[in-house]
C-alpha cells in the first residue's frame, strides 16, 4: 500500500509541474511566415494565434486567393511549430514517456 501512496504523490507532483509548464508555454511564442516574409503569424504555446502581420505589397484586390493561401500556410506552420514546442517541453517533463492526452 505504501508503494501506491508514493506513486500517487509522484503523479500529483507531475500534474502540478505540467500545469505550471502549460502556463509558461502560454507565454512563449513561435513565428512563421509565408510569401518571403510578406505574411507573418505568431502563435503561442496554447496553440492560439497571437498576431498576423501583412505587408502592404501582398494585399492585391485582384488576387485575394493568393493572400488567403499565404495566410493559411503561415497559420498552419505557426500552429505546427507551437505544437512541436509544446511536445518537446512535455517530453522533457515526462522523460519521454508517452502519456495519453498529453
matplotlib code that plots the C-alpha trace (Angstrom):
import matplotlib.pyplot as plt

x = [0.0, 2.9, 4.1, 0.7, 0.7, 4.2, 3.0, 0.0, 2.3, 4.6, 1.6, 0.4, 3.8, 3.9, 0.5, 1.5, 4.6, 2.6, 0.1, 3.0, 4.6, 1.3, 1.2, 4.8, 4.2, 1.1, 3.6, 6.0, 5.6, 6.7, 6.7, 6.1, 6.0, 4.9, 5.5, 9.1, 8.0, 5.1, 2.7, 3.9, 1.9, 2.7, 1.2, 1.7, 2.2, -1.6, -1.9, -3.6, -2.8, -1.5, -0.9, -1.0, 1.0, 0.6, 2.9, 1.0, 2.5, 0.8, -2.7, -3.9, -7.7, -7.3, -5.6, -7.4, -6.8, -3.1, -3.4, -5.7, -3.2, -0.3, -2.3, -3.4, 0.1, 1.6, -1.1, -0.8, 3.0, 2.8, 0.4, 2.7, 5.7, 3.7, 2.7, 6.3, 7.4, 4.8, 5.6, 9.3, 8.7, 6.3, 8.7, 11.4, 9.0, 7.7, 11.1, 9.9, 7.1, 4.1, 1.2, -2.1, -3.8, -0.5]
y = [0.0, 2.3, 1.9, 3.0, 6.1, 7.0, 6.6, 8.9, 11.5, 11.3, 11.6, 14.7, 16.3, 15.5, 17.0, 20.2, 20.6, 20.0, 22.7, 25.1, 24.2, 24.9, 28.3, 29.0, 27.8, 30.0, 32.9, 31.6, 32.3, 31.0, 32.9, 31.7, 33.5, 32.9, 34.7, 35.6, 37.3, 39.1, 37.3, 36.7, 34.8, 34.4, 31.6, 30.9, 27.6, 27.3, 26.9, 30.3, 32.8, 35.9, 38.1, 38.2, 40.8, 41.6, 43.7, 46.2, 44.7, 41.4, 42.9, 42.8, 43.1, 41.3, 38.3, 37.5, 33.8, 34.3, 36.2, 33.6, 30.8, 32.7, 33.4, 29.8, 28.5, 30.8, 30.0, 26.2, 26.4, 28.6, 26.1, 23.2, 25.0, 25.7, 22.0, 20.9, 23.4, 22.0, 18.4, 19.0, 20.7, 18.0, 15.3, 16.8, 16.9, 13.3, 11.9, 10.8, 8.7, 8.5, 9.6, 9.6, 13.0, 15.0]
z = [0.0, 0.7, -2.9, -4.2, -2.0, -3.2, -6.8, -6.2, -4.7, -7.8, -10.1, -8.2, -8.5, -12.2, -12.6, -10.8, -12.9, -16.1, -15.1, -14.4, -17.7, -19.6, -18.0, -19.0, -22.6, -23.0, -22.6, -25.2, -28.9, -32.2, -35.5, -39.0, -42.4, -45.9, -49.2, -48.4, -45.1, -46.6, -44.2, -40.6, -38.0, -34.3, -32.2, -28.5, -26.6, -26.1, -29.9, -30.2, -33.0, -31.3, -34.3, -38.1, -39.9, -43.6, -45.8, -48.0, -51.1, -50.6, -50.5, -54.1, -54.5, -57.9, -56.2, -53.0, -53.4, -53.2, -49.9, -48.5, -49.4, -47.8, -44.6, -44.4, -45.0, -42.3, -39.8, -40.3, -40.0, -36.8, -35.2, -36.1, -34.6, -31.5, -31.3, -31.6, -28.9, -26.5, -27.4, -26.8, -23.4, -22.3, -23.4, -21.2, -18.3, -18.7, -19.5, -22.9, -21.5, -23.8, -21.6, -23.4, -23.7, -23.3]

ax = plt.figure().add_subplot(projection="3d")
ax.plot(x, y, z, "-o")
ax.set_aspect("equal")
plt.show()
